[in-house]
Amino acid sequence: MFENLTDRLSNSLRNVTGVGRLSEDNIKETLREVRMALLEADVALPVVKDFVERVKTAAVGQDVMKSLSPGQAFVKIVNDELVSVMGDVNESLNLAAKPPVVVLMAGLQGAGKTTSVAKLSKWLKEREKKSVMVASADVYRPAAIKQLETLAGEVEAAFFPSTAEQDPVDIAKAAIAEATKQFKDVVIIDTAGRLAIDEDMMDEIRRVHEAISPTETLFVVDAMTGQDAANTAKAFNDALPLTGVVLTKADGDARGGAALSVRSITGKPIKFIGVGEKTDALEPFHPDRIASRILGMGDVLSLVEEAERKLDKQKADKLAKKLKKGKGFDLEDLRDQFHQMKTMGGMAGMLDKLPGMGQLGDAAKNQVNDKELDRMEAIINSMTPHERRFPDVINGSRKKRIASGSGMQIQDVNRLLKQHKQMQKMMKKLTKKGGMKNMMRGMQGMMGGPGGGMGGPGGMPPFKM
């Protein structure tokens, strides 16, 4: 997410590190590069002009805090302005209204509106502990109603049935009445999308909006359409009193233009960001965390929150007790760690949130992928339970059998065993003091630091502590 913008901004900001004082002269070239980076990221021109001017005003002649170098101070200014342009803080849904809280979803066809309805339902159920009903007022797109019914089943939300012969206003009213009868906390109404903005579409959604007076009217837009996303959002905002935006497909958006333009152009906050196809791939949009990711500083807070939600605490406690008793970290434990990583969105999802990972080269990033996890898991699965628990018994003939059974080479088995040894050392350190530092160093060994790991020797630069 935002890879191109992260690379360009990181390179341009290096030019001011080491300067004694920030002045108009020594930040002139950097500001030009920041401007180019934002334009290449497809950020709207008025937003770019305003952003660069605000950074310049804040930076020139600034008295630098004692704890910061001028270069660091400039990066902080850029970070603060990125946060400001995206809306300062996360604005959550208004769930304090009289139930059922009505959420109306609008947007163009293909933006991921129906999928976002399901994702939002799951988020409300799991994070806010709300009961949810969903209904489709999309009477035009073939199978739209059936698609929502299937997705509702997946996320265990109540589904209000409708047909293509009904009027969208009648569907919305009936769904709210049924949600009231069933004492649901939230009812989400999915509306029809079009391939482009047209008056008929706007008239229909206005009719629905006037009839049901929703608490939240969310515009769903594809992040990969860049500043067009912001312009489309503005057109909808002119027609409807939007309360917020859901930015979808952000995991495929290497530029970031939509995230940086939507708030400035519409005046409406981005409330959620879609970061994958699965129904749990929806995150509240935190401008400060996104700015941190864009500048390659990671998003450890989101990573910790995700870990608290998704990691199997019983398995973690069991492993901790096992290690405290002095029992070794075996290959079955390593396989469990691979499963936990997949639950956390895979290696790519985790690395995106770790500080400094934006500076890794593409070659290093490509070495650290989920296919590598799958290959190593296949090797472990080809071992006997005894071999998994006591890896030291694996000799040459056993390696040959394991490689053959997993469809791998003997050197792949050797690499896994070497990696396991590194993980063993890391786990020993984790049972002592200095948890996070030791974990990061252990991850270096796991992901290809000096001496091997994923992708063999020289995969990644060492972590600097």
N, C-alpha and C positions, 0 to 999 in steps of 0.2 A: 504494500500500500504506500503510495506517494514516493516510490523509489527514485524516480527521475528528479523530483523536486528536492528530495533529501540530498542526493548526490551533488546537484548544482549549488544548493545553498551551503552545504558543507565545504565545498571547494572555494566558494567566494568568500566565506567568512574566515578562512585561513589567512587571507591577506591582511587582516587587521590585527591578528595576534602578534604580540611583541611590540606594538607601537607604544610610545611613551604617553601620548595624550590623543584623544579623539578630536580631530579637526575636520573642517569641510574638505581640505585637500586630501588627507590620507584616507578618508572614507568614500571619496568621490568614485573611484574605480569599483570599490566593493558594492556601493549602492547601484551602480550601473549593472553589475553582474546579478545582484538581487532582483533588479527590475527585469532583466532578461530571463532569469530563472522562473519568475512568476508568470511572465508572458508565455514562455514555453510550456508551463504547466496549465495553460489555457484559463488563467485567471482573467476575469473581465478587466479591460483597460482602465475604467474609472477607479476600480478597486486597487489596481496596481499603483496608479498615480498617487492616490490618497495614502496608501500604505508606505510607499517610499518617502513621501514628504513627511509623514509622521515620524518615521525612523530617523530621518535626517534632523528634524527639529529636536527630537529627544536626545540625539547622540552628540551633536556638535557642542564642544566646550563643556560637556558634562563632567562634573567632579566624580571621579571614579571611587567607589567604596574601597576601603583599605583591603578588604578580603578579595577583591576582584582586580584582575589586570584590565587595561583598557579594552583588549580584545574580548575578554570574557564579558565585560560590561556591554559591549556592542551586541554580542550574541544574546545577552539577557534582554536588551532593548528589542531586538528582532523577535525574540520569543514572546515578549509581552504584547507586541503589536499583532503577532499572529493570533494570540489568544483573544485580543480585543476584536479583531476583524471577524473572528468566528463566533463571538458572542459572550466572552468572559466565562460564563458558568453554564453547566448543564441545566436546561429548563425541563423539568419532568412533566408528566401528564397531570392534569388537574383531576385527581380522583376523589376530591372532597365533596363533589356535587352530590345531590340526592340520587341514589341508585334507582335504576341502572344508569351509570354514566355512559352517554352515547358518544361513540367515536366514529366519525365519517372519514372514509379513506378515498382520496381522489388522486388522479394521475393519468398519464398517457398509457396507451397499450404497450406492453412489453417492458414496463419499468420495474415489474416485480411486485405489483400491488397485492394480488391475491396471496402470494407467498408471504408478503409482509404482514398481512392480516393474521396468518397462522403463527408467524414468528412473534408478533405482538401478543397474541393470545397466550402463547407459551410463556413469554416473559412476565405477563400479568399474573398468570397462575403460579409460577415458580418464585418470582422475586417479590411480588406484591400480595400474594396469597388471595387473589381475587377469583371469583367464579365468572366465567366468560361465555357469552353466546355470540355466534357469528352468523351473518346472513349475507347473501349475494343479491344485489340489485342490478347485476350485469345481465341484462336480458338479450344482449346482442352477440357476445362472443360465444361460439360453439363450445359446449362443455365447461363453461366458466363456473356454473353452479355446481356441477359434479366435482370439479377440481377443488373447490372450497370445501365441499362435503368430505372428500377424501383427506384433505389436509387437517380439517377439524378433528377427524377421527384419530389422526396421528398425534395431535397435541392434546387430545382429550378435552376439547372445547365443545359445548353444546352447539348443534347446528340447527338453524331455522330453515326449513325447506321452502323453496320458491320455484317458480316455473318461468319459462321464456315468454309465456302469454300474459303474465301479470304486468301491471304498471309499477315502475321502480318506487314511486312514492308509496303505493299501497304495501309493497314488500317491506319497506323501511318501517312504516307505521305498525304493521302487524308484528314484525320482529321485536320492536320495542315493547309492544303490549304483552307478547309472550314472555319476554325476558323479565318484565315486571311481575307477571303471574308466577314465574319460577324463582323469583327473588334473586336474580343474577346481579352481580355487582357492576358488570360492564357488558355492553352490547356493541359489537363492531360491525359497521355496515360497509360492505365492499361495493364500489360503484363501477359503472362501465368506463373503460378507457377507449381512446381513439388513437389512430396513428398520428394524428396532428390535432392541434387545437381548432375546434370549429364551433360555431354559434349554437348549433343544435345540442351539442354535448354540454356546453356551458349552461344553456337554458334548462336542460334536464337536471343537472346537478344543483343548480340554483333552486329548482322546484323541490328537490329532495331536502336540501338544506333548510329551506323556509318551513317545510312541513314538519321537520323533526327537531329543529334548533339544537344541533349537537353541542356537547361540551367541548369536544376537541374535533377540529377539522384538519386532518393531516394530509399534506401533499407528498406523494411518493414519487421520487425522481431517481433516474439512473445516473450515478456518479460519473460513468464513463462518457457521458455526453458533454462533459466539461462546462464551459460558461453557458452553453445552450440550456443546461439544467437550470441555471439561475434565471435565465430569461423566460423559460417555460414556467418556472415557479412564480415569477412576477406576473405573468399573464393570468395564472390561476388566482393569485392573490388579489388582482384587480377585480376579478369576477366574484370571488368568494372571500369571506372573512377567515382566512387560514389562521390556525393557532400554532402551526409548526410544520417541519419538513422531516421526512424519512429519506435518508440518502442510501440507496441500495447499490449493490455490486462494487462497494468501495475496495474490496479485496483485489479486484481486477483493474483498479484505477491507479496507474503508476504516476499520474500527473498531480491530481489533487485540486484542480481548478474549481470544481463544483463546491467542494468543502469550504474553499476560501472566498467564494463569490456569493453564495446563496444568502447569507445573513445580510451582507451589505446591500444587495440589490432588492431583496424582498422586505427586509426589516423583520423577518420572522426567524425564530431559532431553529437550528437543526436539532431535533429531539432524539433521533435514533439513527444509527448507522448500521447497514447490513454488511457483514464481512464474510459471507459464504452462502452456500446453497442450503445447508442443513437448517432445520427449524429452530435450533438454538443459536444460530449465527446472527444475533442482533444485539447490539450494545448501545447503552445510552451514550449520547455524543457529549464528551467532555472536551471543550476547546483546549484547556491547558494540557491534557494528555495527548491530544492529537498534535498540538504544536510541538510538544516534546518529541513525538515520533518523527515529525517532519524534519526536525533539526538533528535527527540521529541520536537523541538522548534516551530513547526507549520509553516504555510505559510500564514501569515495574508495578505501580499501584493496581492497574487493570490485571496484570499477570497474577498478583497476589489474590485479588478478588476472585478471579477465575479459578485459581487453585483451590480456594476455600469452597467454592461451589461444586467443582467437578472431581476433585481427587478423592479417592476412596480412603477415608480416614481410618477405617478399621484395618485395612492392609498396611497403611503407613505406620499405625501404632504397633501392629504385629511385627513389622520389620524392625522398628526402633527397639522393641523389647528383645528381639532376637539378637540384634547387634550388641546391645548392652550386656547380654549374657556371654558375649565373646564368641558367639557362633558366626561363621563366615557368611559373606554375601554371595550366594550361589547363583547359578545361571537361571534358575526359576525366578529368583528375585529380580534379576536383570530383565527377564521377559515381562514381569509385572510392571517394571519401570517403563518399558516400551509402550505397554497398553495405556499407562497413565499419560504418557506424552501424546498419544493419539487422542485421548479424551480432551486434552488441552488444546486441540486444534493442530496437532502435529508439530514437527520441528519448525516449519516455516512460520506458523502462528506464534510459537514461543519466541523465536529469534527476533521477530518483528518488534517485540515488546522489550527486548533486552538492550540496555545502553551500549552504544558503540557498534552495534551490529550493522548500522547503516553504512559504515565505512568499509565493510567487508567487500572484497571483489566478487564478481559474479561467479567465478570459478569456485571460490570457497563456499558460496551460498548453494551452488548446485550440488556440491558434495554432501551437504547436510540436508537430506530430504527424506520424505516418508517412505520412498521405495527402498532406501537403505535400511530403514527400520524393519520393513517387511522381509527383506532378504535375511537380516540377522535373526529375525524371529523364526524364519523357515529353518535356519541352521539349528537353532535351539530345539525346535520341534522334532528334528530328526535324531535327537539324542535320546538315550534311555533315561528314565527317571534317576537312575543311579549316577549316570554321567552328568546330569544337570545339577545334582546335589554335590557331587564330588568331581569337579572339573579336572583335578590333577590326574585322574585315572585315564584321561583321553590321550592315548598314544598314537603312533603313526597309522596303524591299521584301523583304529577307531575313527581317526580323522578322515581316512579314505572313505569309510562307510557313511559317515555323517555327510560329507561333501556330496557323495553320490545320491544319498537319500533326499537331499535338499536341492539338488540341481545346481550346486555351487562348485567352486574350485577349492582345493586344499588350502591355498593361501587365504581364501575368504574365511575358512574355519580358524586358521591361525590368527587372523586379524581380529576376529570376534573374541577369541580367548585372551588376546593381548589387551583388548579393550576392557574385558571383564576384570582383568587384574588391576587396571587403572581405576575402574569403578570401585573395586574392593578397597583400594587405598583411600579413595575419596570418602567412602562410607565410614571407614575407621576415623578419619579426621572429623567427620560430622558428629561422631559420638563424643568428641572432645570439644574444646572451646573454639570460637571463631567460625561459627556456622556458615554465614553467607560467603565470606571470603573463600573458605575452603570449598564450598559448593561450586563457586564460580571457577576456581582452579580445577576442580574435579571435572566440571563440564568441559573445560578446555581439553582435558585428556580424552573425554568421551567423544568430543566432536572434532577431533583431528588436530590437536596441538602438536608440539614437538614430539616426535617418536611414534606417531601413528594415530590410531582411532579411525573415525570415518574417513574414507578417502585416502588413507595412508599418510606417510610422513609429510609434514609441512602443510597440512590442510588449512589451518587457521593460525593467525597470529596469537601469541599468548595474551591472556587478559592482564590488564595493568591494574594493580591494586594500590 
